[in-house]
Amino acid sequence: GIALVFADRACPALDWAAEQGIDTALVPGGDDATLADTLEAVAPDVVVRGLTLRNSGKRGENFDSGIYVEQGADRPVIEKNILESNLFGIVLHGCKNAMVRGNSIANRSDLWLNDRGNGIHVWNNTGSFIEGNKGVGGRDGIYIEISHDNIIRGNRFEHAGGRAVNLGGSTGLEHFRPALVAGGEHAEARNLRVEGNT
C-alpha cells in the first residue's frame, strides 16, 4: 500500500491521504538547508514512483540527493521518477536488492567537477537491478563501490563530467585493479553485470 504522500504545496492529494490515514509530508521549495535530502528512505520495501524531486542541496559530505536509501532499507523500488537540480540523483547507501529503473536524472553541473554528485551512487550494495535510467550532467552517471552481484543494464548518461559508468573498485579481473593487499582478493566490487550502457 501507500506509506507516504508528499507535495511541495497544499493540494487535494495531501487531503485525501490524511483522510485515509496515510502519512503526509509537505516539502516546500527552499534553500539548501531546508532541502538537504528531498526524500530519504529508511524502511524496507519502500516504493518511490512517479515523483518529481528537485533542489536537494550541494553538500557532498552529506550525499545531498533527490532520493537517498540508507542501510537496512532493503528492497526499495525506485522507478519513473524525475530528479532535477540535485547534487546526487539517487544514492543507494548500503541497502540490498534495490530496483532502480526508468528514472530521469538531471544533476547539477554548475559546480566544479569534483564537487558534483553522481546520477546514481551505489555503495556497499548487493543484489540490485539498475536499468533504463537516463541522465544528464553531474559527475559520473553511475558510480559503484564495494558492491557485489548487481546488474547495471541499458542506462544512458550524457554530458557526465566523469564516466557513464564508473566501477569504483575491482571487478575481480586480474588486471582491472590490483588487490588491496599483495596476493589478496579483488573485493571492492565483484560479480557485476554491466551491459548496454552509454
Solvent accessible surface area in square Angstrom, and as a share of the most:
residue,aa,sasa,rsa
1,G,131,1.26
2,I,101,0.51
3,A,79,0.62
4,L,74,0.37
5,V,28,0.16
6,F,32,0.13
7,A,23,0.18
8,D,70,0.36
9,R,162,0.59
10,A,89,0.69
11,C,36,0.21
12,P,110,0.69
13,A,49,0.38
14,L,20,0.10
15,D,89,0.46
16,W,115,0.40
17,A,0,0.00
18,A,65,0.50
19,E,139,0.62
20,Q,101,0.45
21,G,67,0.65
22,I,31,0.16
23,D,99,0.51
24,T,59,0.34
25,A,36,0.28
26,L,99,0.49
27,V,36,0.20
28,P,75,0.47
29,G,64,0.61
30,G,45,0.44
31,D,92,0.47
32,D,45,0.23
33,A,79,0.62
34,T,96,0.56
35,L,10,0.05
36,A,28,0.22
37,D,48,0.25
38,T,15,0.09
39,L,22,0.11
40,E,78,0.35
41,A,6,0.04
42,V,93,0.53
43,A,49,0.38
44,P,65,0.41
45,D,86,0.44
46,V,39,0.23
47,V,80,0.46
48,V,6,0.04
49,R,130,0.48
50,G,55,0.53
51,L,54,0.27
52,T,64,0.37
53,L,3,0.01
54,R,109,0.40
55,N,68,0.35
56,S,0,0.00
57,G,1,0.01
58,K,105,0.44
59,R,78,0.28
60,G,33,0.32
61,E,138,0.62
62,N,71,0.36
63,F,52,0.22
64,D,0,0.00
65,S,0,0.00
66,G,0,0.00
67,I,0,0.00
68,Y,29,0.11
69,V,0,0.00
70,E,57,0.25
71,Q,120,0.53
72,G,43,0.42
73,A,0,0.00
74,D,28,0.14
75,R,111,0.41
76,P,2,0.01
77,V,36,0.21
78,I,0,0.00
79,E,11,0.05
80,K,140,0.59
81,N,1,0.00
82,I,78,0.40
83,L,1,0.00
84,E,57,0.26
85,S,53,0.34
86,N,1,0.00
87,L,1,0.00
88,F,7,0.03
89,G,0,0.00
90,I,0,0.00
91,V,0,0.00
92,L,0,0.00
93,H,44,0.20
94,G,5,0.05
95,C,0,0.00
96,K,107,0.45
97,N,77,0.39
98,A,2,0.02
99,M,52,0.23
100,V,0,0.00
101,R,94,0.34
102,G,37,0.36
103,N,2,0.01
104,S,55,0.35
105,I,4,0.02
106,A,36,0.28
107,N,12,0.06
108,R,48,0.18
109,S,54,0.35
110,D,106,0.55
111,L,37,0.19
112,W,178,0.62
113,L,65,0.33
114,N,90,0.46
115,D,82,0.42
116,R,46,0.17
117,G,0,0.00
118,N,2,0.01
119,G,3,0.03
120,I,0,0.00
121,H,15,0.07
122,V,1,0.00
123,W,72,0.25
124,N,52,0.27
125,N,0,0.00
126,T,46,0.27
127,G,34,0.33
128,S,2,0.02
129,F,39,0.16
130,I,1,0.00
131,E,52,0.24
132,G,31,0.30
133,N,0,0.00
134,K,130,0.55
135,G,10,0.09
136,V,64,0.37
137,G,7,0.07
138,G,0,0.00
139,R,65,0.24
140,D,7,0.04
141,G,0,0.00
142,I,0,0.00
143,Y,41,0.16
144,I,1,0.00
145,E,46,0.21
146,I,68,0.34
147,S,0,0.00
148,H,29,0.13
149,D,79,0.41
150,N,2,0.01
151,I,53,0.27
152,I,0,0.00
153,R,72,0.26
154,G,37,0.35
155,N,1,0.01
156,R,116,0.42
157,F,15,0.06
158,E,73,0.33
159,H,152,0.68
160,A,24,0.18
161,G,34,0.33
162,G,41,0.40
163,R,140,0.51
164,A,32,0.25
165,V,30,0.17
166,N,22,0.11
167,L,34,0.17
168,G,5,0.04
169,G,0,0.00
170,S,5,0.03
171,T,28,0.16
172,G,39,0.37
173,L,117,0.58
174,E,127,0.57
175,H,161,0.72
176,F,84,0.35
177,R,102,0.37
178,P,111,0.70
179,A,26,0.20
180,L,128,0.64
181,V,103,0.59
182,A,113,0.87
183,G,90,0.87
184,G,24,0.23
185,E,116,0.52
186,H,42,0.19
187,A,33,0.25
188,E,36,0.16
189,A,0,0.00
190,R,84,0.30
191,N,100,0.51
192,L,31,0.15
193,R,128,0.47
194,V,59,0.34
195,E,63,0.28
196,G,66,0.63
197,N,31,0.16
198,T,85,0.49
